[in-house]
Amino acid sequence: MARSNNGSFVATVLLIAIASIYPAQTRANDADGPSITVYSSADPAGFDPQQFIAQQRGGYNPNSAWQVPGFGVVKEIRKVNLAAGMNSLPFTDVAQFIDPTTVSFVDLTDPAGTHVLEQNFEFDLVNSEKLLDKYLDKPISVVVVSGDKTETISGTLLSASQGTIVLKTDAGLRIVNGMGQSVMLGALPDGLRTRPTLIWKVSADKDGEHDIRTTYQTAGITWRADYTLVMNADDTRADIGAWVSLLNLSGAAYKNAKLKLIAGDVQRIQPQQRYNAPMARGGMEMKMAEADMGFQEKSFFEYHLYTLPRRTDIPMNTTQQITLFPTANDVGVEKLMVYYGLPDSSHWVFADPAADRNLGTQCNKKLDVYVRFKNEEANHLGKPLPKGKFRVYKEDDADGTLEFIGEDLIDHTSKDEKVLIKLGQAFDVVGERVQTDFDMDSNRKMMTESIRINLRNHKTTPQKVIVKENLYRWTSWEITNKSDEFESRRPDDSLRRDRTGGWGKNGDLYRSLHVVTIGRLCMGRIRATPCRTKEKFAQGVAPANSRCHILCHPYQQCSCTQFLT
């Protein structure tokens, strides 16, 4: 009998003995294989399959599959032999991280006469320590190698932990430490499994072969969409490719599987905490699909379902990339820059008018660079895009190589919507935001502030710039003087202005009149008429029969029509 220092002799004997106790099972059609639908809750910003790959290669954290942001629903049909009456049916080769509470069992041959009475999931898989635990208080022999000599120690096993074995021998207690030892065991104990196994207690009316369909959920499997966008020389057209990155740490391989993906935010109750323990060692591989067509997409409930039109192998402990859809060529894109001189102001909320003249005098000089396109069929796209990461490249005309110029994340994007991808910050176009005047009129309860925004273009070509500004001092405002037309976007009171060209001189972009509310809440009842007039505003007076749940501001009329009682 061959043996090795790491105890492989024991594992070999065990595998042969256990395999012989399993009844023969085959899939109803081996050419078909299982069907698996993969759901993902991965956040593209934080989810990185490489961290799970590193854990797998390092041989630690065996239950980290519970932390994989996603799950799979596995469906398959197998042929099994059942006797009339009670049967104990082991179901092997299921995912190691199966959720036993989700198992569905249907007898397609005799659905009315076959019933599952009990189900057990045996997941305590064999290893050297667990095997030795089965032999506690039983006789074993340990062969210890010392140089070119060997010694066989026989006795009753009292404990086995972290490579140290304690035996009770005829000569007393004996402790065996370290590597280089081989353990010889007696009769094979019951209850050992080399693979995760579902065991059903089944009542059947008919003898013979039955087709059994099973469905279950498993953790440890997820997917993410990855996109590549290659821009042309003048940043007006691009080629867009899409890949599915599939991670399988579920503890099972799915050969010749029918693969489906669900894109959307599916509600699923999660436990507050999973047990964290070291991960079993496994090999990793990167597999690039060679099919010339990607997934077929369709709307499914409130989500989108992507079905691979061919079968594929999903090996255990692997990541693989599969084409999501064929490359979309010659997609129209637009490069633009955005200047946000005071980005922090987007988070400012004040209970009272902000009268501090030094508020907002800081300045951001960087311009953000974006690429934008519309996801429509007329633009050679028009496909629902699952959330994922866009990586953008541009060809260097000097040698024809692609150079990376930025990446960004997108959320689930339906067709006919615009996609905006941030690439970075401009080098040769800079901005400046300066407060040129501030005045507070306490008598009129009014603030006046002037802001000048300068843009300087050091490139040789005109650049399109969107200037964004928040009016943060109070909820009521009026622009009294401006150098350019603007677009107001409420409710966050932000101004936008598109400007194309190189700006070398200072320009007064806008003058803002921040008006302070002097009105009070209108009370009472009213008909469909304004609750205050311009003249009454200055006095803070409202009709006695009004009932209006909005604050009225100077130089505005607030209709209470919608609040009639």
N, C-alpha and C positions, 0 to 999 in steps of 0.2 A: 504494500500500500504506500503510495507516494504521499509525502507531506511537505509542507513548507513552513518557514518561520512565522508567517502571518496567519496560519490556520486555514489556508485555502482548502485543505483536505476535508475539514469538517463541513464547509459550505458545499463542496461537491457532493458528498454523501447525502446531505440534507436535501439538496435540490432534486436529486434523483428519487429519493423516497417520497417527497411530498407530491411531485408531479404525478406519481402513480395513483394517488387517491382521488384525483379530479376526474369526474365523468367527462367524456368527450363532448365538446361543444364546437359548433361551427356557425358562421354567419349564414343566414338564409341565402345570401348571394354574395360570395366572397369577392366577386368582381365589383360589387357596389361599394362595400365598405360603409363606415358609419357616416352620419350627417352631423355636423357641428355648426352651431350658430354662436358667434362670439360677440359679446357686449362689452363696451369699453366705457369706463368712467375716468379714463386717464386725462389729467390736465396736461396739455402739451408743454406748458411752461415748466412744470416740475417733474413730469414723468420721463425717466431716462432708462430704457431697457438695459443699458450698459451697467447700471448699478446692480441689477439682478444677475447679469452675466458674471460680474466680478465676484459676487457672493457664491455663485455656482462653482466657478473655477477654484475659489479659495477653499471650498469644502466645508463651509460653515453656514449656519442658519437654515436648517432643513425645512422649516415651516414658514419661511418668508413668502412662499407662494400665496399665503393668506393675505399678504400685503399688496399683491399685484392688483392694480386698479381695474378690475374687470372680471368677467366670468364667462363660462361657456355652457351651452345647453347641448348635450350629446344625445343623439337618437340612433339606435341600431336595432336590427332584427337578427336573432340567432335561432338556430335549430337545436333543440334539446330533446332528450328522451325522458319521458315521464311514465311512471306506472300508475295504474288506477289506485286511488287511495292517497295516503300521505306520502310526500316526497321531501327530501332535503336537497335543495338545488343550489349548489355553489355557482356563483357568477363571477368569473375572474376577468382580469385585464380591464378593470374599470379604472378611472382616474384615481390617483392616490388622494387627491384633495376634493373628492366627491362630497356633496352635501346629501347625506342619506335621507333627509326629510323630504327631498324633492324627487325621489325615485318614483317613476310610474311603470307598472308592470301590466302588460296586456297580452293575453294568449290569443293570437290571431287564428289559430286552428280550432280552438273550442272556447270562445270567450265566455259562454254561459256556464261551462262545466269546470273551469279552472279558477281557483281563488288562492290568493296569498293570505296566509293566516299570521305569519310572523316574518320579520326581516331583521337580520343582524349584519352589521358592517364590521368586518375584522380587518383592522388597519395596523395592528401591532406587528410590523414586518420583522422578519428575522435578521439579526446580526449577531456578531460573536458574543456580545454581552448578554443580549436577550436569550440566546441559546444556552449560555452557561446558567442563566437564572433558572431555566427549566430543570437543571440538574442539581439544584441545591438539595443537600441531604441525600445525594445519590453518589455511588462510586464512580470515579473517573480516574484517568491516568494522565500524567503530564510528563512529557519528554523534554528534558533540559539539556541543551548543548553547551559544553564548556570546552573550548579549544577543539581538539580532535576526539574528545570523549563525549558520550551521552549518558544521561542518568534518567531512568524511568521511576517516577514517584507515583504511587497509587494510594488512594484514600478516599474519604468522604468529603465532598465539596461543601465547605462552610460559607465561603463568600468569594465573589469575583467582582472586582471593581478597578477600573482604570489600569488594566494590565497586571494587577496583583491578585494572585489566587491563594486562598487559605485552605489547606487540606488537613483533615484529621487522619493520621496514619497510625499504624501499629506502634510506631516509635514515638508518637506524640504529634503535636501540631507542627505543620510545615508551611512556611510562607515562600511562595515562588514569585520572584519579581522579574520585571524587564522583558526585553525582546528575546528572540531565539528559542521560544518554547513552543511545543506542539501539544495539543490537547487531544486525547483519545476518549471518546464518549461511548456510552453503552447503547441500549435500545433507544430508538427515536421516540421522543415524547409526543403526546397529542397536542393539537391546538396551534401548531406552528404554520405560518403562512409566508410564502416568499413574495406574494403579490397582494395588493388590496383586493378583498373578496367580499362580495355581497352573498349572503346565505339566506335563502328563502325557505320557509316551511310552506309547501304548496299542496293543496288538495286538488286532485284531478279525477275527472270521471272517465277519461279515455286513456288507454295504453298507447304507446308509440311515440312517434316523432311530432313535436309541436314547434310552431314558429312563435317565438316570444319577442315582442317589441318592448324595449326599455327606453326610458327617457330620464335624464338626470342632469342636475347642475353641478359644475365643478369650478372651484377657484383656480387661480394660477395661470389663467390665460387671458390675454387682452390684445388690443390692436390700436394702432395710431396711424393717422394719415400724414404722409410726408410729401411735400410738393417741391418741385424745382421750376424756377422761372428764369429763362435765359433771354436777356434783352438784346435788341439790335443796336447798331452803332449810334443812332440818333434818339434812342430811348422812346420810340413810338410804337414798336411792335415787339412781340415776345412769343416764345414757345413755352408751353406750360405742361409739365408732366406730373403724374401723381402715382404714389406708391402706397401700399399698405404694409406697415411694419407689424408683423405678427409675433408675439412672444408666447411660448408654450412652456410653462413650468408646472403643468397640472399633474405630472407624474404618470402620464400615459402618452403613447404615440397613436396617431390616427392615420392609418394607411389607406390610401385611395379614398380619401374623405370628400364628401360634398361640403363645401365651405360657404357659409353665409356670414355677413357682418350686419349688425344693426347700428345705425348712426342716429343719435338723438339722446335726449336726456330722459332715460328710463328710471322711474322711481323704484328703489330697492332698499329695504330696511337692512341696515348694517349693524352688527354688534359693536359695542363701544370699544372693545379691545380684543385682539387676537393674541394667542400664546406665541411667543417668539423663541425659537430654538434654532440650533445650527442646521445648516442646509446640507443635504446629501450631495456628494460630488457627481458631476455629470459633464459631458462634453458639450461644447457649443459649436454651432456652425452657422454660416451665413449662406442663405440659399436665395439665388436670384431666379425668379420664374422666367421661363423662356417663351411663354405664350405670347402671341401677337395681339391678343385682345384682353381687356380687363374685365371687371365685374359688370354684371347687368344690374342696373339700378331701377327701383320702383318705389313709389310711395306705399307705406305700410302703417296703417293706423295714423298716429301723429309723428311717425318716424320715417326713416328711409332704410330700405332693405337692399343690400348689395349681395348678389349671388354670383359666385364664380362659375362660369358655364362649363367648366371641365373639373375633373377630380384631381386632387393633389394629395401628397403625403405631408403630414404635419408631424415631424419627428419630436421626440421628447427632449426637453431641455435645449431648445433651439430658438433662435430668432431667424425669420426669413422675410424677404421682401417680395411682394406680388404686385403686379401692375393693377392700379385701381381703375384707370381708364387710359386709352391710347393718348399719346401726346397731342395736345391741341396746338396747332401751328398758326403763326401769323395772327396772334391775338392782339388787338389794339390796346395799348397801354398809354398812360400819361404820367410823366414825372412832374412832381410839384413839390414846392417847399412851403413850410408853415412857420411863421414867426409868432411866437407866443411870448410877449415881452414880460409878462408877469404870470407864469403858470400857477403859482401858489394861490392866486386869487380865486381859482375855480372851486376851492374848498372853503372859502371864507363865507360865514353866515353871521350876521350881527342882529341882535335884538333891537338895537337903536341905531340911528344914523351914525356912520363912522366919520367923525369930524376931525380926526387927527390928520394934519396936513402931511406928515411924514409917512403915513401909511401908503405902501405900494411904491415907494421911491426907488426900491432896488430894481435891478435890470438884468434880464437874461439876454445874452448877445447871440446865442446859437439859434440857427434855423434847422428844423427837422426836415429830413428828406423822405418823401413817400413815392411809391408807385401805385397807381390806381387803375383799375379796369372794371368793366361791367361784365358780369357772368350771364351772358345771353347768347342765344344761338346765332344771332346776327354777328356776334363777335367770336364765332367759332368755339363757343363754350356751351353755356346753357345747361350745366349739370349741377345738381345739389352737391356742395362741397362739404364733407365732414370736417369738423374742427381738427386742426393740425398745424404743422410748422411749414412755412414757406421759406425756402432758401433761394436767394436771387444771385444770378451770375451774369457777367458780361464778358464778351469776347475781346481779348487784347488783339487789335489788328496788326500788331508787330509780329506775333508768332502764331496767331490763331488759337491760343489757349483760353480756356474759360477761367475767369478770376471771380472770386467770391466778393460780393459787395454789400451783403446784409441779409438778415433773416428776421422774421416776425411770425406771430401766431394769429390764426383766424379762428373764429367761432363757427359753429354750423351755419352755413350760408346757402340759402335757397337760390334757385336760378332767378335771373333777372334782377339780382341785387348787385350793388357795387362792392368791390373788395379793395381795401386800403391796407397797404403793407409798408410799415416803417423800415427804412434801410439804415438810417444813421443820422448824422448831422453834417451840414454843409461846411466846407472848408473855406471857399472863396466868396461866399455871400454871408454878410453879418448884419445884425440888427442892433438897434439901440432905442430904448424907451425912456423919455425924459419928461418929468413934470415941469412945465414952464410957468404955471400960474395956479394959485389956489386962493379962494376968498370965501369967507364965511359971513353971511349976513344974518345976524341973530334976530333982527326985527322981522325980516321976511321969512325966517326959518328956511334959509336957502344956502346951499353950497355951490360954488362954481369952480371948476377945475379944468385946466388945459393940459393936454398931453401931446407931445410930439414924438412920432415914431420915425426913425431914420433907417433906411435899408441901403446898404452899399454893396454893389455887385462888382467884383474884381475879375469876373470871367469875361471872355470875349464874345459871349452870346447872351441874348436876353434870357431871363429866368422868370418863370411864373411863381409868384409868392402869394400865399394867403396869410393875411395879418389877422390875428385873433386877439380880442380884448374883452375882458369881463368888466362890467360896470357893477362894482362891488360895494359902493358906499351906502346905497339904499335901494329900495325896490322901485321907487319912482324916479324917472330921469327924463331928460330931454336933451337932444343934441342941438346946440344953437349955432355952431360954426364948424364947418368941416372942409377938408381939402379934396376928399373923394367920396363917392357914393359908397354906402355900406349896406349890409344885410343884417337885420336884427333877428336874433333867435332866442325867443323866450322858451321856458321860464327862467333859464339861468342868466338872462340878460347879457348875452355875449354878442359882440359885433364881429363881423367878418368882412374882409375886403380882399378881392383878388386883384393883384397888380402884376402886370407883365412888363419887363424891361429892366434896365439898369438905373438905379437911383443913386445919384452922386451928391445931390443937394438935400438939405434938411427940408422936410415938409410937415406942415401942421395937419396931422391926420384928422383929429376931431377936437371939438370943445364940448365938454359935457356939463350939463346943468343938472345937478342932483337936487331934487326937490324933496323937502322933508314933509311928512304927513302931519297936518294939523287937525284933521277931522277926527271925529270919534264914531264909535259904532252906532249905526242907525237903529232905532228901536221903534216898535209899534207896528202898524199896518200901512200898506201902500198899494195903490193901483199900479198899472203898467206905465209908470212914468219915472224919470230920473229922480233919485232920492235927494239930490242936492244940485244946486245951480252954481255957476262960477262965482257969483257974488256971495252966496251963502257960505262958500268954502272958507273965505277969509275970516268969517265970524264963528266957524265951527258949529253952525246951526243946521238942524235937519227937521223936516216936517214931523209933527208929532204923531201922525198916523202911519209912519213908515216902519217896516220890519225888514231889515237888510243885514245880512251876515257877511258883509265885505267892508273893508276899510276904503274910504273915498279919499282920493288924493287931489291936491290943488291942480287946477287947470285941466282936470279930467272930469268926465261925467261917468258915474257908475250906476248902471241900470239895475234895479231890484226886481225886474220882471220875473226872473227865474225863482224868486223867493216868495212869491205870492202865497198867502195862507188864507 
